[in-house]
Amino acid sequence: MAVCAILHDDPADNRTLRQLGAAVGVGERTLTRLCAAELGMTFPQWRTQLRLHHALRLLAEGVPVTAVAHRCGWASSSAFIDVFRRAFGHTPGAHRALG
């Protein structure tokens, strides 16, 4: 799916599914169905998973938490920390200490 490639290249791209669909010539409803069928989750769920994966890679490289939040598309570091904690059970800073 071309939308996946766009977001893999730039996880911080905050375009909506409708905007991304327009960029690749596919309707929003079609993309919604494709996400469910091919990825087994909604587009927002997949986008969050992609961003968390990218964040883990950046944290492993020693990138500061605030920079990771920005590069992965979160509006603030606190929003990133909250999502990270809910997904992994600890903060990004604690994750770095575990690694």
DSSP file (Angstrom, degrees, kcal/mol; ACC not computed):
  #  RESIDUE AA STRUCTURE BP1 BP2  ACC     N-H-->O    O-->H-N    N-H-->O    O-->H-N    TCO  KAPPA ALPHA  PHI   PSI    X-CA   Y-CA   Z-CA
    1    1 A M    >>        0   0    0      0, 0.0     4,-1.3     0, 0.0     3,-0.6   0.000 360.0 360.0 360.0 126.7    0.0    0.0    0.0
    2    2 A A  H 3>  +     0   0    0      1,-0.3     4,-2.1     2,-0.2     5,-0.1   0.816 360.0  60.7 -61.8 -33.0    1.5    3.3   -1.1
    3    3 A V  H 3> S+     0   0    0      1,-0.2     4,-2.2     2,-0.2    -1,-0.3   0.899 101.6  54.1 -62.3 -39.3    0.3    5.1    2.0
    4    4 A C  H <> S+     0   0    0     -3,-0.6     4,-2.4     1,-0.2    -1,-0.2   0.913 107.6  50.2 -59.6 -43.2    2.3    2.7    4.1
    5    5 A A  H  X S+     0   0    0     -4,-1.3     4,-1.9     2,-0.2    -1,-0.2   0.900 108.2  52.7 -63.7 -41.2    5.5    3.6    2.2
    6    6 A I  H  X S+     0   0    0     -4,-2.1     4,-1.4     1,-0.2    -1,-0.2   0.934 114.2  41.9 -59.4 -46.2    4.8    7.3    2.6
    7    7 A L  H  < S+     0   0    0     -4,-2.2    -2,-0.2     2,-0.2    -1,-0.2   0.795 108.8  58.0 -77.2 -27.7    4.5    7.0    6.4
    8    8 A H  H  < S+     0   0    0     -4,-2.4    -1,-0.2    -5,-0.2    -2,-0.2   0.899 109.7  46.7 -63.1 -38.9    7.5    4.6    6.7
    9    9 A D  H  < S+     0   0    0     -4,-1.9    -2,-0.2     1,-0.3    -1,-0.2   0.830 133.3  15.0 -71.0 -32.6    9.6    7.3    5.0
   10   10 A D    ><  +     0   0    0     -4,-1.4     3,-2.2    -5,-0.2    -1,-0.3  -0.665  61.5 178.5-145.8  84.3    8.2   10.0    7.3
   11   11 A P  T 3  S+     0   0    0      0, 0.0    61,-0.1     0, 0.0    40,-0.1   0.718  83.0  64.8 -60.2 -20.0    6.3    8.8   10.4
   12   12 A A  T 3   +     0   0    0     59,-0.5     2,-0.5    -5,-0.0    60,-0.1   0.500  69.1 120.5 -81.9  -3.5    5.8   12.4   11.4
   13   13 A D    <   -     0   0    0     -3,-2.2    -3,-0.1    -6,-0.2    -4,-0.0  -0.489  45.4-169.6 -62.7 115.8    3.6   13.1    8.4
   14   14 A N        +     0   0    0     -2,-0.5    -1,-0.2    60,-0.0    -2,-0.0   0.203  33.4 135.8 -98.5  15.9    0.4   14.2   10.0
   15   15 A R        -     0   0    0      1,-0.1    -2,-0.0     4,-0.1     2,-0.0  -0.309  57.2-113.1 -62.4 147.9   -1.8   14.1    6.9
   16   16 A T     >  -     0   0    0      1,-0.1     4,-2.7     4,-0.0     5,-0.2  -0.237  28.5-103.4 -72.0 168.2   -5.2   12.5    7.4
   17   17 A L  H  > S+     0   0    0      1,-0.2     4,-2.6     2,-0.2     5,-0.2   0.887 124.8  53.4 -61.1 -37.9   -6.2    9.3    5.7
   18   18 A R  H  > S+     0   0    0      2,-0.2     4,-2.2     1,-0.2    -1,-0.2   0.928 110.3  46.3 -61.8 -45.2   -8.2   11.3    3.2
   19   19 A Q  H  > S+     0   0    0      2,-0.2     4,-1.6     1,-0.2    -2,-0.2   0.897 113.8  48.0 -66.0 -40.8   -5.2   13.6    2.4
   20   20 A L  H  X S+     0   0    0     -4,-2.7     4,-1.2     2,-0.2    -1,-0.2   0.904 110.6  52.2 -65.9 -40.6   -2.9   10.6    2.0
   21   21 A G  H >X>S+     0   0    0     -4,-2.6     5,-2.9     1,-0.2     4,-1.0   0.907 107.4  51.8 -61.2 -42.1   -5.4    8.8   -0.2
   22   22 A A  H 3<5S+     0   0    0     -4,-2.2     3,-0.3     1,-0.2    -1,-0.2   0.865 105.6  56.5 -62.5 -35.1   -5.7   11.9   -2.4
   23   23 A A  H 3<5S+     0   0    0     -4,-1.6    -1,-0.2     1,-0.2    -2,-0.2   0.794 117.8  32.7 -67.7 -27.4   -1.9   11.9   -2.7
   24   24 A V  H <<5S-     0   0    0     -4,-1.2    -1,-0.2    -3,-0.5    -2,-0.2   0.373 115.5-108.5-111.5   3.3   -1.9    8.3   -4.1
   25   25 A G  T  <5S+     0   0    0     -4,-1.0     2,-0.4    -3,-0.3    -3,-0.2   0.830  77.5 119.7  78.3  33.2   -5.2    8.4   -5.9
   26   26 A V      < -     0   0    0     -5,-2.9    -1,-0.3    -6,-0.1    -2,-0.2  -0.980  62.3-112.8-130.9 143.3   -7.3    6.2   -3.6
   27   27 A G     >  -     0   0    0     -2,-0.4     4,-2.2     1,-0.1     5,-0.2  -0.338  23.0-119.4 -73.4 155.0  -10.4    7.1   -1.7
   28   28 A E  H  > S+     0   0    0      1,-0.2     4,-2.4     2,-0.2     5,-0.2   0.891 113.4  52.1 -59.9 -42.3  -10.5    7.3    2.1
   29   29 A R  H  > S+     0   0    0      2,-0.2     4,-2.2     1,-0.2    -1,-0.2   0.892 108.7  50.7 -65.0 -38.9  -13.1    4.5    2.3
   30   30 A T  H  > S+     0   0    0      2,-0.2     4,-2.6     1,-0.2    -1,-0.2   0.929 111.5  47.9 -62.7 -44.9  -11.1    2.2    0.2
   31   31 A L  H  X S+     0   0    0     -4,-2.2     4,-2.6     2,-0.2    -2,-0.2   0.881 108.7  54.5 -63.9 -37.6   -8.0    2.8    2.4
   32   32 A T  H  X S+     0   0    0     -4,-2.4     4,-1.8     2,-0.2    -1,-0.2   0.927 111.5  44.5 -61.3 -44.6  -10.1    2.2    5.5
   33   33 A R  H  X S+     0   0    0     -4,-2.2     4,-2.6     1,-0.2    -2,-0.2   0.901 112.5  52.1 -66.6 -40.7  -11.1   -1.2    4.2
   34   34 A L  H  X>S+     0   0    0     -4,-2.6     4,-3.4     2,-0.2     5,-0.6   0.898 107.0  52.9 -63.2 -40.5   -7.6   -2.0    3.0
   35   35 A C  I  X>S+     0   0    0     -4,-2.6     4,-2.1     1,-0.2     6,-1.0   0.945 112.4  44.7 -59.3 -47.7   -6.2   -1.2    6.5
   36   36 A A  I  X5S+     0   0    0     -4,-1.8     4,-0.7     4,-0.2    -2,-0.2   0.926 120.2  40.3 -63.0 -44.4   -8.6   -3.5    8.1
   37   37 A A  I  <5S+     0   0    0     -4,-2.6    -2,-0.2     2,-0.1    -1,-0.2   0.917 127.4  29.0 -72.9 -44.6   -8.1   -6.3    5.6
   38   38 A E  I  <5S+     0   0    0     -4,-3.4    -3,-0.2    -5,-0.2    -2,-0.2   0.793 133.0  28.9 -90.9 -29.6   -4.4   -6.1    5.1
   39   39 A L  I  <<S-     0   0    0     -4,-2.1    -3,-0.2    -5,-0.6    -2,-0.1   0.609  91.9-131.8-108.2 -15.3   -3.1   -4.8    8.4
   40   40 A G  S  <<S+     0   0    0     -5,-0.9     2,-0.3    -4,-0.7    -4,-0.2   0.713  78.2  69.1  72.1  20.2   -5.8   -6.2   10.8
   41   41 A M  S    S-     0   0    0     -6,-1.0    -2,-0.2     0, 0.0    -1,-0.2  -0.963  89.0 -84.3-156.6 169.9   -6.3   -2.8   12.5
   42   42 A T     >  -     0   0    0     -2,-0.3     4,-2.5    -3,-0.1     5,-0.2  -0.324  44.2-107.3 -75.1 164.5   -7.6    0.7   11.9
   43   43 A F  H  > S+     0   0    0      1,-0.2     4,-3.0     2,-0.2     5,-0.2   0.929 119.8  50.2 -59.8 -47.0   -5.4    3.3   10.2
   44   44 A P  H  > S+     0   0    0      0, 0.0     4,-2.1     0, 0.0    -1,-0.2   0.900 111.4  49.7 -60.6 -37.7   -4.9    5.3   13.5
   45   45 A Q  H  > S+     0   0    0      2,-0.2     4,-2.2     1,-0.2    -2,-0.2   0.933 113.1  46.1 -63.7 -44.8   -3.9    2.1   15.3
   46   46 A W  H  X S+     0   0    0     -4,-2.5     4,-2.8     1,-0.2     5,-0.2   0.918 110.5  52.7 -64.5 -42.9   -1.4    1.2   12.5
   47   47 A R  H  X S+     0   0    0     -4,-3.0     4,-2.5     1,-0.2    -1,-0.2   0.909 109.8  49.2 -59.9 -41.9    0.0    4.7   12.4
   48   48 A T  H  X S+     0   0    0     -4,-2.1     4,-2.6    -5,-0.2    -1,-0.2   0.916 111.2  49.5 -63.8 -42.8    0.6    4.6   16.2
   49   49 A Q  H  X S+     0   0    0     -4,-2.2     4,-2.4     2,-0.2    -2,-0.2   0.915 111.3  49.5 -62.2 -42.7    2.3    1.2   15.9
   50   50 A L  H  X S+     0   0    0     -4,-2.8     4,-2.4     1,-0.2    -2,-0.2   0.929 112.3  47.8 -60.7 -45.6    4.5    2.5   13.1
   51   51 A R  H  X S+     0   0    0     -4,-2.5     4,-2.6     1,-0.2    -2,-0.2   0.897 111.1  50.3 -64.9 -40.5    5.5    5.6   15.1
   52   52 A L  H  X S+     0   0    0     -4,-2.6     4,-2.4     2,-0.2    -1,-0.2   0.906 110.3  50.3 -64.3 -40.6    6.2    3.5   18.2
   53   53 A H  H  X S+     0   0    0     -4,-2.4     4,-1.8     2,-0.2    -2,-0.2   0.934 112.6  46.4 -61.5 -46.2    8.4    1.2   16.1
   54   54 A H  H  X S+     0   0    0     -4,-2.4     4,-2.3     1,-0.2    -2,-0.2   0.900 110.7  53.8 -62.6 -40.4   10.3    4.1   14.7
   55   55 A A  H  X S+     0   0    0     -4,-2.6     4,-2.9     1,-0.2     5,-0.2   0.901 105.2  53.4 -62.0 -41.7   10.6    5.6   18.2
   56   56 A L  H  X S+     0   0    0     -4,-2.4     4,-2.1     1,-0.2    -1,-0.2   0.910 109.3  49.1 -60.1 -41.8   12.2    2.4   19.5
   57   57 A R  H  X S+     0   0    0     -4,-1.8     4,-1.1     2,-0.2    -2,-0.2   0.925 112.9  46.7 -63.9 -44.0   14.8    2.6   16.8
   58   58 A L  H  <>S+     0   0    0     -4,-2.3     5,-2.2     1,-0.2     3,-0.4   0.906 111.1  51.3 -65.9 -41.7   15.6    6.2   17.5
   59   59 A L  H ><5S+     0   0    0     -4,-2.9     3,-1.5     1,-0.2    -1,-0.2   0.894 106.9  54.5 -61.5 -39.1   15.8    5.7   21.3
   60   60 A A  H 3<5S+     0   0    0     -4,-2.1    -1,-0.2     1,-0.3    -2,-0.2   0.792 104.9  54.7 -64.6 -27.2   18.2    2.8   20.7
   61   61 A E  T 3<5S-     0   0    0     -4,-1.1    -1,-0.3    -3,-0.4    -2,-0.2   0.485 122.6-108.3 -83.8  -2.8   20.4    5.2   18.7
   62   62 A G  T < 5 +     0   0    0     -3,-1.5    -3,-0.2    -4,-0.3    -2,-0.1   0.617  61.2 159.4  88.5  12.9   20.5    7.5   21.7
   63   63 A V      < -     0   0    0     -5,-2.2    -1,-0.3     1,-0.1     5,-0.1  -0.509  49.1-103.2 -69.3 134.7   18.2   10.3   20.2
   64   64 A P     >  -     0   0    0      0, 0.0     4,-2.5     0, 0.0     3,-0.3  -0.233  27.0-115.8 -59.5 148.4   16.7   12.4   23.1
   65   65 A V  H  > S+     0   0    0      1,-0.2     4,-2.7     2,-0.2     5,-0.2   0.868 114.1  52.7 -55.5 -43.3   13.1   11.7   24.0
   66   66 A T  H  > S+     0   0    0      1,-0.2     4,-1.9     2,-0.2    -1,-0.2   0.907 111.2  46.6 -62.3 -41.3   11.9   15.2   22.9
   67   67 A A  H  > S+     0   0    0     -3,-0.3     4,-2.9     2,-0.2    -2,-0.2   0.889 110.9  52.6 -67.4 -39.0   13.5   14.8   19.5
   68   68 A V  H  X S+     0   0    0     -4,-2.5     4,-1.8     2,-0.2     6,-0.2   0.938 108.0  51.5 -60.7 -46.7   12.1   11.3   19.1
   69   69 A A  H  X>S+     0   0    0     -4,-2.7     5,-2.3     1,-0.2     4,-0.5   0.925 113.9  43.6 -56.6 -46.7    8.6   12.6   19.9
   70   70 A H  H ><5S+     0   0    0     -4,-1.9     3,-1.1     1,-0.2    -2,-0.2   0.929 113.3  49.8 -66.2 -46.5    8.9   15.3   17.2
   71   71 A R  H 3<5S+     0   0    0     -4,-2.9   -59,-0.5     1,-0.3    -1,-0.2   0.747 111.8  49.7 -66.8 -23.0   10.5   13.0   14.6
   72   72 A C  H 3<5S-     0   0    0     -4,-1.8    -1,-0.3    -5,-0.2    -2,-0.2   0.470 120.0-104.8 -97.8  -2.4    7.7   10.5   15.1
   73   73 A G  T <<5 +     0   0    0     -3,-1.1     2,-0.2    -4,-0.5    -3,-0.2   0.564  66.2 145.1  98.9   8.3    4.9   12.9   14.8
   74   74 A W      < -     0   0    0     -5,-2.3    -1,-0.3    -6,-0.2    -2,-0.1  -0.569  51.2-132.5 -79.3 147.1    3.6   13.4   18.3
   75   75 A A  S    S+     0   0    0     -2,-0.2     2,-0.3     1,-0.1    -1,-0.1   0.771  85.9   3.7 -69.0 -26.8    2.4   16.9   19.1
   76   76 A S  S  > S-     0   0    0      1,-0.1     4,-1.9    -7,-0.1     5,-0.1  -0.978  71.2-112.6-153.1 161.8    4.4   17.0   22.4
   77   77 A S  H  > S+     0   0    0     -2,-0.3     4,-2.9     1,-0.2     5,-0.2   0.865 117.3  56.4 -66.5 -33.4    6.8   14.9   24.3
   78   78 A S  H  > S+     0   0    0      2,-0.2     4,-2.2     1,-0.2    -1,-0.2   0.891 106.2  49.8 -66.9 -36.5    4.2   14.4   27.0
   79   79 A A  H  > S+     0   0    0      2,-0.2     4,-2.2     1,-0.2    -1,-0.2   0.918 112.9  47.6 -64.4 -42.4    1.8   12.9   24.5
   80   80 A F  H  X S+     0   0    0     -4,-1.9     4,-2.9     2,-0.2     5,-0.2   0.936 111.2  50.0 -61.7 -47.6    4.6   10.6   23.2
   81   81 A I  H  X S+     0   0    0     -4,-2.9     4,-2.7     1,-0.2    -1,-0.2   0.897 110.3  51.4 -59.9 -40.8    5.5    9.5   26.7
   82   82 A D  H  X S+     0   0    0     -4,-2.2     4,-2.2     2,-0.2    -1,-0.2   0.939 113.1  43.3 -62.8 -48.0    1.9    8.8   27.5
   83   83 A V  H  X S+     0   0    0     -4,-2.2     4,-2.1     2,-0.2    -2,-0.2   0.916 114.8  50.6 -64.3 -42.9    1.4    6.6   24.4
   84   84 A F  H  X S+     0   0    0     -4,-2.9     4,-2.8     1,-0.2     6,-0.4   0.919 110.5  49.1 -60.8 -45.3    4.7    4.9   25.0
   85   85 A R  H  X S+     0   0    0     -4,-2.7     4,-2.5     1,-0.2    -1,-0.2   0.906 111.5  49.0 -62.9 -42.4    3.9    4.1   28.6
   86   86 A R  H  < S+     0   0    0     -4,-2.2    -1,-0.2    -5,-0.2    -2,-0.2   0.868 116.6  43.0 -65.6 -34.8    0.5    2.7   27.7
   87   87 A A  H  < S+     0   0    0     -4,-2.1    -2,-0.2    -5,-0.2    -1,-0.2   0.887 131.3  19.5 -77.5 -40.0    2.1    0.5   25.0
   88   88 A F  H  < S-     0   0    0     -4,-2.8    -3,-0.2     2,-0.3    -2,-0.2   0.519  96.7-118.1-114.8  -8.2    5.2   -0.7   26.9
   89   89 A G  S  < S+     0   0    0     -4,-2.5     2,-0.3    -5,-0.4    -4,-0.2   0.540  87.9  60.0  82.9   5.6    4.4   -0.2   30.6
   90   90 A H  S    S-     0   0    0     -6,-0.4    -2,-0.3    -9,-0.1    -1,-0.2  -0.970  87.8 -91.3-155.4 166.7    7.3    2.2   31.1
   91   91 A T     >  -     0   0    0     -2,-0.3     4,-2.3     1,-0.1     5,-0.1  -0.309  37.5-109.6 -78.6 164.1    8.5    5.6   29.9
   92   92 A P  H  > S+     0   0    0      0, 0.0     4,-2.2     0, 0.0     5,-0.1   0.880 120.6  53.9 -59.8 -37.2   10.9    6.1   27.0
   93   93 A G  H  > S+     0   0    0      1,-0.2     4,-1.7     2,-0.2     5,-0.1   0.913 109.7  46.4 -63.7 -42.4   13.6    7.1   29.5
   94   94 A A  H  > S+     0   0    0      2,-0.2     4,-1.7     1,-0.2    -1,-0.2   0.867 109.4  56.2 -66.3 -35.7   13.1    3.9   31.5
   95   95 A H  H  X S+     0   0    0     -4,-2.3     4,-1.7     1,-0.2    -2,-0.2   0.919 105.1  50.9 -61.3 -43.7   13.2    2.0   28.3
   96   96 A R  H  < S+     0   0    0     -4,-2.2    -1,-0.2     1,-0.2    -2,-0.2   0.904 109.3  51.1 -61.2 -40.4   16.6    3.4   27.4
   97   97 A A  H  < S+     0   0    0     -4,-1.7    -1,-0.2     1,-0.2    -2,-0.2   0.820 108.6  52.3 -66.2 -31.1   17.9    2.4   30.9
   98   98 A L  H  <        0   0    0     -4,-1.7    -1,-0.2     1,-0.2    -2,-0.2   0.820 360.0 360.0 -72.3 -30.9   16.6   -1.1   30.3
   99   99 A G     <        0   0    0     -4,-1.7    -1,-0.2    -5,-0.1    -2,-0.2   0.474 360.0 360.0 -76.2 360.0   18.4   -1.4   27.0
